[in-house]
Amino acid sequence: MWSIVALLFFAVTLVSGNTEKVIFLGPSSLQIPVEHPTLEDLHLDTLSPQHWALRTYLPAEFPKNNSKHGVASWFILHRLEEGQRYEVRVCWAATQPTSFRLETYDLPQVFETPELITSLAQYSEARQQDPEDSQAEASGISRRSSFRRGSDDLSSTLFLQIFAAADYYTTNKTLMKDVPPVYVDIILDPFIFNVLPRSLLPTVAYIILLAIGSWYISAYISKWLRGLATEPSEGEKKNK
């Protein structure tokens, strides 16, 4: 039975088409700065274990010499647990061929690295001036509220940077010149006991129940077949 469970679970883990992910541990809790500019001033979308899914559009472009992985978007991963294993996934449709790259950084690393803080500032400024935000809200796209500190100033927080690069070629000059934004789902998935992603728990439970049911059904069928094999035939009955 357990061989069936292992085989089915292995098959499930292989189904990851149109998905890119990064696995990380929750960092140590740090004092969130209150002096301006603060994390609230960045107006970034925030993911947390309580608000773990975000459906939105991500800008994309073809790789260039100065941006080999495409254009970067920034998010905040907030209210994590120190030492807890997490997974962030980006899921998108096959109709929009895109190459994604995900990176996570703790707060000091971003603020102490000129390249990262510059990229973050540029994205924050562009996002606040982007008219597509109101269009996304009008079209029903889910956008989480910006970062807000809790009652205490200590928090396990990370920055999430997602690069999106167009991964196609077409004779359509418009698509080659202006890459449309990619419609994605961004999911923050904590691991249960640092072993199994929370989203896989229903699937694993279903597989275990299916395996147990199959075990009892196969045992019943085997017993029934053995009964047929040992039952005397009509010819044997007549001879007796």
Secondary structure as the mmCIF struct_conf table of DSSP 4:
data_model
#
loop_
_struct_conf.conf_type_id
_struct_conf.id
_struct_conf.beg_label_comp_id
_struct_conf.beg_label_asym_id
_struct_conf.beg_label_seq_id
_struct_conf.end_label_comp_id
_struct_conf.end_label_asym_id
_struct_conf.end_label_seq_id
HELX_RH_AL_P HELX_RH_AL_P1 TRP A 2 LEU A 14
TURN_TY1_P TURN_TY1_P1 GLY A 17 ASN A 18
STRN STRN1 THR A 19 LEU A 25
STRN STRN2 LEU A 30 GLN A 31
HELX_LH_PP_P HELX_LH_PP_P1 ILE A 32 PRO A 33
BEND BEND1 GLU A 35 PRO A 37
BEND BEND2 LEU A 39 LEU A 39
HELX_RH_3T_P HELX_RH_3T_P1 GLU A 40 LEU A 42
STRN STRN3 ASP A 45 ASP A 45
STRN STRN4 THR A 46 LEU A 47
BEND BEND3 PRO A 49 HIS A 51
STRN STRN5 ALA A 53 LEU A 58
STRN STRN6 GLU A 61 GLU A 61
BEND BEND4 ASN A 65 ASN A 66
TURN_TY1_P TURN_TY1_P2 LYS A 68 HIS A 69
STRN STRN7 VAL A 71 LEU A 80
TURN_TY1_P TURN_TY1_P3 GLU A 82 GLY A 83
STRN STRN8 ARG A 85 TRP A 92
TURN_TY1_P TURN_TY1_P4 ALA A 94 THR A 95
BEND BEND5 GLN A 96 GLN A 96
STRN STRN9 THR A 98 ASP A 106
HELX_RH_AL_P HELX_RH_AL_P2 LEU A 107 PHE A 111
TURN_TY1_P TURN_TY1_P5 GLU A 112 GLU A 112
HELX_RH_AL_P HELX_RH_AL_P3 PRO A 114 GLN A 129
TURN_TY1_P TURN_TY1_P6 PRO A 131 PRO A 131
HELX_RH_AL_P HELX_RH_AL_P4 GLU A 132 ALA A 138
TURN_TY1_P TURN_TY1_P7 SER A 139 GLY A 140
HELX_LH_PP_P HELX_LH_PP_P2 ARG A 144 SER A 145
STRN STRN10 SER A 146 SER A 146
HELX_LH_PP_P HELX_LH_PP_P3 PHE A 147 PHE A 147
BEND BEND6 SER A 151 ASP A 153
STRN STRN11 LEU A 154 ALA A 166
BEND BEND7 THR A 171 THR A 171
HELX_RH_AL_P HELX_RH_AL_P5 LYS A 173 LYS A 177
BEND BEND8 ASP A 178 ASP A 178
HELX_LH_PP_P HELX_LH_PP_P4 VAL A 179 PRO A 181
STRN STRN12 VAL A 182 ILE A 192
TURN_TY1_P TURN_TY1_P8 PHE A 193 VAL A 195
STRN STRN13 LEU A 196 PRO A 197
HELX_RH_3T_P HELX_RH_3T_P2 ARG A 198 LEU A 200
HELX_RH_AL_P HELX_RH_AL_P6 LEU A 201 THR A 230
BEND BEND9 GLU A 231 GLU A 231
HELX_LH_PP_P HELX_LH_PP_P5 PRO A 232 SER A 233
HELX_RH_AL_P HELX_RH_AL_P7 GLU A 234 ASN A 239
#
